[in-house]
Amino acid sequence: MAIYKQFNIVGPESPESSDVISNVKDIVSAGMWENGNASLTSFFTSSVQSASSAAHYLDIYGTDPQVDTTARPQFSITYAHFFGSGSAGKKGVSGNRASATMYRQLSQTLLGPNEDRFTFEGSGDHIKPDYVYAISVARQQLREKMDPGNWEIHLSGSALSAANAAGNVIKLIDDSQSTTNPKVNQGGRVFNIVSGSISAGVSNIKTTAAAQPGGAYGLFYPDLGMLIFNGEILNASASLGIKRDGPKHDFSSGTITNSNEEGGNVGKFYGAISGSGASGIENGDTAKTPYFAARREEVITSQHYFCRVPNKEFNFSSNPSFATSSDGSFSQPTFFKNPKTFITQVGLYNEGGELLAIAKLSKPLLKSYSREAIIKVKLDF
């Protein structure tokens, strides 16, 4: 009675069929946020994040970390200024000039060796702004890369007056579905961030990057999970003077870009993300909730094992119920000259007889002299 069967492995140039096919690659898209969710509608920060790091960036959670002890950051946000404005300190004098530090970090990560400023598509006055806002997806959520054409974020802002606290809501996506030859630089592929929305998996661009007054909304780096927003355009469009959460986020004057002044701009950007419950003036929507939908993309490498079960093999079982213990005869008289078994799982062993993997069938498979089977076992890496 055969217990093991060796795989027939041949090269790709051989006319014979190989039982093992290696290096099979599939592109898989899945929800990027915690627990495989495709969208976030609630956003939280941590009260324990130190004041020094909060001046540089904020970690954003999908659940309240003060309540949910298992909560982990989904992405981080920052404000960066080329000259260090909007943060405390003077160059070469005092202060950490957090915004300048963040700008250098972003530029070194995303720009080429001969570039020092982010330049956005368009022909307006804001294609090379002094400051940007950025989102960086947490590595455990990103895994490999973001799925281009499969993210949408809503940003809101106040109308800068107590009488109109609702403010604007803008919907932003990327233009990958209309770009056949994207730019590639040190940060990988680069697409434009444009106004629009996604419906049934299809991007609906409202205004192209080239047509956006003053300059494009931003740049999207899917291979690094980073979104760089044109601060000057965003400030004008979303009016980042969000008035929410009491004094902590009471910013009624937009982005602060004064020298040696802590403007709280990272907190304002958080308000724009988490405060999208304002009425949507730009797109004619009302009662919009905070929203950041995104999917990640992974290349899964697989190995396929074709377990071939000929009609004359694996028709006997070592299960005690298969035969009687007294004389070894079949427990079922009908098995005489026509034994039958049911295959429920397949084990993969190495040359030393060590069990490496078990594949379980969804239901038992009948095996007899008149039946053959091919069971494909797929291992993903």
TORPA-127500 format. One line per 4 residues: their letters; for each residue x, y negated, z negated of C-alpha. Coordinates in Angstrom, 2 decimals, decimal comma. Each point is the difference from the previous one (the first is absolute). Example, Ala and Ser with C-alpha at 12.3 -4.5 7.8 and 13.67 -1.06 7.14 Angstrom:
BEGIN
AS	12,30:4,50:-7,80 | 1,37:-3,44:0,66
//
This chain:
BEGIN
MAIY	0,00:0,00:0,00 | 1,58:-3,25:1,15 | 0,26:-2,71:-2,60 | 2,20:-2,54:1,77
KQFN	0,07:-1,05:3,64 | 2,87:-2,04:1,39 | -0,71:-3,06:2,12 | 1,20:0,03:3,58
IVGP	1,97:-3,23:0,37 | 1,29:-1,01:3,46 | 1,31:-3,24:1,46 | -2,17:-2,42:1,99
ESPE	1,68:1,10:3,24 | -1,01:3,66:-0,48 | -3,01:1,32:1,95 | -1,04:2,00:-3,09
SSDV	-2,52:-1,34:-2,46 | 1,52:-1,17:-3,25 | -1,76:0,67:-3,28 | 1,43:-3,19:-1,53
ISNV	-0,41:-3,48:1,48 | 2,07:-2,64:-1,80 | 0,07:-3,79:-0,10 | -3,61:-0,60:0,99
KDIV	-0,80:-3,67:-0,64 | -3,45:-1,49:-0,59 | -0,91:-3,61:-0,76 | -2,40:-0,22:-2,94
SAGM	-1,90:-3,12:-1,07 | -1,45:-0,23:-3,52 | -1,31:-2,59:-2,44 | 2,96:-1,85:-1,46
WENG	-1,21:-0,88:-3,46 | -0,13:2,03:-3,19 | -1,85:3,33:0,23 | -0,02:-0,29:3,79
NASL	-2,45:-2,91:0,05 | -0,02:-2,02:3,20 | -1,07:-3,29:-1,60 | 0,44:-2,03:-3,17
TSFF	-2,74:-2,29:-1,25 | 1,29:-0,68:-3,52 | 3,36:-1,53:-0,82 | 1,83:-0,37:-3,31
TSSV	3,32:-1,22:-1,34 | 1,82:1,15:-3,12 | 0,18:-2,23:-3,06 | 3,30:1,57:-0,99
QSAS	1,82:-1,06:3,15 | 2,66:-2,39:-1,24 | -0,16:-3,71:0,73 | 3,33:0,13:1,78
SAAH	-0,99:2,71:2,45 | -3,47:-1,49:0,48 | 1,67:-3,14:1,37 | 1,52:2,24:2,68
YLDI	-2,83:2,45:0,70 | -3,15:1,61:-1,38 | -0,87:3,70:0,03 | -3,62:0,56:1,04
YGTD	-2,05:2,95:-1,29 | -3,25:1,55:1,19 | -1,12:0,68:-3,58 | 0,58:-2,01:-3,16
PQVD	3,35:1,16:-1,49 | -1,10:-1,26:-3,42 | -2,83:2,57:0,08 | 1,29:2,71:2,33
TTAR	3,33:1,25:-1,33 | 0,60:1,97:3,21 | -0,39:-3,05:2,24 | 2,94:-0,68:2,25
PQFS	0,81:-2,95:2,31 | -1,52:0,24:3,47 | 1,94:-2,91:1,47 | 1,94:-3,10:-1,02
ITYA	-0,40:-3,62:1,07 | 2,38:-2,94:0,06 | 0,48:-3,61:1,04 | 3,26:-0,93:1,72
HFFG	1,35:-3,42:0,98 | 3,07:-0,55:2,17 | 1,20:-2,93:-2,13 | -1,21:1,36:-3,33
SGSA	-2,83:-2,50:-0,39 | -3,07:0,92:-2,00 | 2,15:1,60:-2,70 | 2,05:-1,31:-2,92
GKKG	3,65:-0,88:0,40 | 2,35:-1,96:2,24 | 2,62:1,44:2,28 | 3,32:0,22:-1,81
VSGN	-1,40:-1,67:-3,13 | -2,52:1,99:-2,02 | -2,93:2,37:0,25 | -0,33:3,22:1,95
RASA	-1,77:-1,46:3,06 | -2,04:3,18:0,31 | -1,55:-0,97:3,33 | 3,42:-0,38:1,64
TMYR	1,11:3,34:-1,38 | -3,07:1,70:1,44 | 0,43:-1,71:3,38 | 3,58:1,26:0,28
QLSQ	-1,06:3,49:-0,99 | -2,78:0,10:2,59 | 2,17:-1,44:2,76 | 2,85:2,42:-0,69
TLLG	-2,42:2,93:0,12 | -2,04:-0,99:3,04 | 1,97:-2,40:2,20 | 2,91:0,61:2,32
PNED	3,62:-1,03:-0,72 | -0,35:-3,28:1,90 | -3,35:-0,97:-1,54 | -0,59:-1,77:-3,29
RFTF	-3,56:-1,31:0,40 | -3,28:1,74:0,73 | -1,36:-1,17:3,33 | -3,64:0,61:0,94
EGSG	-1,59:0,13:3,41 | -1,68:-3,11:1,37 | 0,89:-3,53:0,94 | -1,32:-2,07:-2,91
DHIK	1,71:-1,84:-2,81 | 0,14:3,03:-2,30 | 1,74:2,72:2,01 | 3,09:-0,30:-2,25
PDYV	-1,42:-0,87:-3,43 | 2,10:-0,68:-3,07 | -1,92:2,53:-2,08 | -1,74:3,35:0,36
YAIS	-2,13:2,34:-2,06 | 0,68:3,73:0,12 | -1,54:3,36:-0,84 | 2,16:3,07:-0,50
VARQ	-1,76:3,36:-0,36 | 1,28:2,22:-2,82 | 2,18:2,86:1,23 | -2,15:2,74:-1,57
QLRE	-3,00:-1,34:1,91 | 1,82:-0,71:3,26 | 1,93:3,29:0,12 | 1,22:-0,36:3,60
KMDP	-1,67:-3,00:1,67 | -3,24:-1,92:0,40 | -2,32:0,96:2,83 | -0,06:-2,93:2,48
GNWE	-3,47:-1,13:0,96 | -1,50:1,58:-3,11 | 0,15:-2,69:-2,67 | -2,11:-3,04:-0,82
IHLS	0,27:-2,50:-2,83 | -2,34:-2,78:-1,10 | 1,45:-3,16:-1,52 | -2,04:-2,72:-1,64
GSAL	0,62:-3,51:-1,20 | -1,85:-2,87:-1,54 | -1,16:-3,06:1,85 | 2,03:-1,98:-2,53
SAAN	-3,01:-1,49:-1,73 | -2,12:0,98:-2,97 | -3,14:-0,51:2,06 | 1,04:2,62:2,55
AAGN	1,53:2,82:-1,99 | -0,95:2,61:2,60 | 2,67:-0,89:2,53 | 1,22:1,85:3,09
VIKL	0,58:3,66:0,75 | 2,30:1,04:2,82 | 0,34:3,53:1,31 | 3,41:1,04:1,27
IDDS	1,21:3,02:2,00 | 2,94:0,71:2,32 | 0,07:-0,12:3,80 | 1,59:3,42:0,56
QSTT	-2,95:1,36:1,99 | 0,55:-2,70:2,62 | 3,82:0,18:-0,06 | 1,68:2,53:2,28
NPKV	3,62:-0,98:-0,58 | 0,48:-1,28:-3,57 | 3,07:-1,88:-1,08 | 2,50:2,08:-1,97
NQGG	2,57:-1,51:-2,34 | 1,80:0,81:-3,24 | -3,33:0,62:-1,76 | -1,23:2,38:2,72
RVFN	-3,06:-0,68:2,13 | -1,58:-3,43:-0,35 | -3,60:-0,97:0,81 | -1,86:-3,26:-0,48
IVSG	-2,55:-0,54:-2,74 | -3,14:-1,48:1,54 | -3,54:-0,86:-1,03 | -2,48:2,78:0,66
SISA	-1,53:3,14:-1,45 | -0,17:3,74:0,56 | -3,21:1,77:0,94 | -0,20:3,77:0,56
GVSN	3,78:0,15:0,25 | 0,20:-2,68:2,70 | 1,70:-3,35:-0,57 | -2,07:-3,03:0,91
IKTT	2,35:-2,96:0,29 | -1,69:-3,34:-0,53 | 2,97:-2,24:0,83 | 3,26:1,24:1,52
AAAQ	3,32:-0,99:-1,51 | 0,84:-2,24:2,96 | -3,37:-1,75:-0,21 | 0,02:-0,56:-3,77
PGGA	0,17:-3,78:-0,59 | 3,32:-1,02:-1,52 | 1,54:3,49:0,09 | -0,79:3,65:-0,65
YGLF	-1,19:1,28:-3,37 | 2,95:2,29:-0,54 | 2,16:2,99:0,85 | -0,65:3,68:-0,73
YPDL	2,79:2,53:-0,52 | -1,71:3,43:-0,08 | 3,19:2,03:-0,39 | 0,76:-1,75:-3,30
GMLI	-3,56:-0,64:-1,15 | 0,49:-3,76:-0,14 | -2,22:-2,92:1,01 | 1,49:-3,49:0,30
FNGE	-2,53:-2,83:0,06 | 0,61:-3,45:1,45 | -0,38:-2,03:-3,18 | -0,86:-3,29:1,66
ILNA	-2,71:1,53:2,21 | -1,35:2,12:-2,85 | -0,14:-2,98:-2,32 | -1,93:-2,04:2,55
SASL	-2,35:2,84:0,98 | -0,74:1,60:-3,35 | 0,58:-3,08:-2,16 | 1,83:1,95:-2,65
GIKR	-1,29:-2,18:-2,81 | -1,96:2,90:-1,49 | -1,78:-0,88:-3,25 | -0,49:3,32:-1,77
DGPK	1,04:1,72:-3,23 | 0,04:-3,21:-2,01 | 3,08:-2,19:-0,46 | 2,41:2,73:1,06
HDFS	-1,07:-0,28:3,62 | -1,49:-3,48:0,00 | 1,78:-1,36:3,05 | -1,95:-2,68:1,79
SGTI	2,84:-1,53:2,00 | 1,05:2,79:2,36 | 3,57:1,25:0,29 | 2,42:-2,03:-2,12
TNSN	3,20:-0,71:1,94 | 1,63:-2,61:-2,21 | 3,65:0,42:-0,88 | 0,80:1,29:-3,50
EEGG	-3,65:0,62:-0,83 | -1,55:3,34:-0,88 | -3,08:-0,03:2,20 | -1,50:3,34:-0,99
NVGK	-0,29:0,85:3,68 | 0,29:3,76:-0,51 | -3,06:-0,22:-2,25 | -1,83:-2,02:2,64
FYGA	0,63:2,68:2,58 | -1,35:2,58:-2,44 | -3,09:-2,18:-0,38 | -0,43:-0,05:3,77
ISGS	0,13:3,80:0,09 | -2,11:0,76:-3,06 | -2,43:-2,89:0,44 | -1,50:0,90:3,34
GASG	-3,48:-0,07:-1,46 | -0,37:-3,50:1,35 | -2,42:-0,73:2,82 | 1,51:0,62:3,41
IENG	-0,15:-3,29:1,88 | 2,43:0,93:2,76 | -1,66:3,23:1,12 | -3,55:-0,86:-1,01
DTAK	-0,15:2,66:-2,73 | -1,35:-0,36:-3,49 | 0,65:1,69:-3,34 | 3,20:1,69:1,12
TPYF	1,80:2,12:-2,56 | 3,80:0,23:-0,35 | 1,23:2,36:2,67 | 3,27:1,54:1,13
AARR	-0,40:3,08:2,20 | 3,05:1,85:1,28 | 1,15:3,39:1,19 | 3,44:1,53:0,01
EEVI	1,53:2,06:2,77 | 2,24:2,99:-0,53 | 1,75:2,42:2,32 | -0,54:3,48:-1,45
TSQH	2,52:2,63:1,10 | -1,42:3,51:0,06 | 1,19:3,53:0,54 | -2,44:2,52:1,47
YFCR	0,25:3,72:-0,77 | -2,03:2,35:2,21 | -0,65:3,11:-2,07 | -0,89:2,69:2,54
VPNK	-1,89:3,01:-1,33 | -0,17:2,83:2,62 | -2,79:2,54:-0,10 | 2,17:2,81:-1,43
EFNF	1,56:-2,04:-2,82 | -1,24:-1,17:-3,40 | -2,96:2,38:-0,08 | 0,88:1,38:-3,44
SSNP	0,04:-1,65:-3,39 | 1,89:0,51:-3,25 | -3,08:-1,13:-1,91 | -0,96:2,78:-2,50
SFAT	-3,58:-0,07:1,26 | 1,14:1,05:3,48 | 0,73:3,60:-1,00 | -0,82:2,34:-2,89
SSDG	2,57:0,45:-2,72 | -0,44:3,78:-0,21 | 1,02:1,19:3,46 | 0,64:-3,24:1,95
SFSQ	-2,95:0,52:2,33 | -1,94:-2,96:1,33 | -2,53:-1,39:-2,41 | -2,31:-0,48:2,95
PTFF	-0,45:3,13:2,16 | -0,65:-2,17:3,06 | 3,63:-1,19:-0,20 | 1,22:3,43:1,17
KNPK	1,60:-0,53:3,43 | -1,39:-3,54:-0,03 | 1,28:-1,90:-3,05 | -1,04:-3,59:-0,52
TFIT	1,47:-2,86:-1,99 | -0,88:-3,63:-0,57 | 2,75:-2,62:0,36 | -0,43:-2,75:-2,60
QVGL	3,44:-1,62:-0,05 | 3,36:0,02:1,75 | 3,34:-0,22:-1,81 | 3,16:-1,44:1,55
YNEG	3,25:1,54:-1,29 | 3,67:-0,65:0,55 | 2,56:2,65:0,91 | 0,53:0,80:-3,67
GELL	-3,66:0,89:-0,47 | -0,77:-3,14:-2,01 | -3,50:-1,41:0,43 | 0,24:-3,59:1,30
AIAK	-3,56:-0,90:0,93 | -3,53:1,41:-0,04 | -2,68:-0,85:2,54 | -3,56:0,84:-1,06
LSKP	-2,77:0,64:2,51 | -3,32:-1,76:-0,40 | -1,75:3,41:0,11 | 1,17:3,63:0,14
LLKS	0,97:1,23:3,48 | -0,96:3,58:0,91 | 2,90:2,10:1,35 | -0,18:3,48:1,58
YSRE	1,45:2,07:2,85 | -2,43:-1,70:2,36 | 0,74:-3,55:-1,13 | 3,05:-2,23:0,34
AIIK	0,64:-3,47:-1,36 | 2,28:-3,02:0,34 | 0,13:-2,18:-3,10 | 1,73:-3,36:0,36
VKLD	1,63:-1,34:-3,16 | 0,87:-3,70:0,08 | 2,50:-1,53:-2,40 | 0,16:-3,81:-0,18
F	3,07:-1,93:-1,12
//
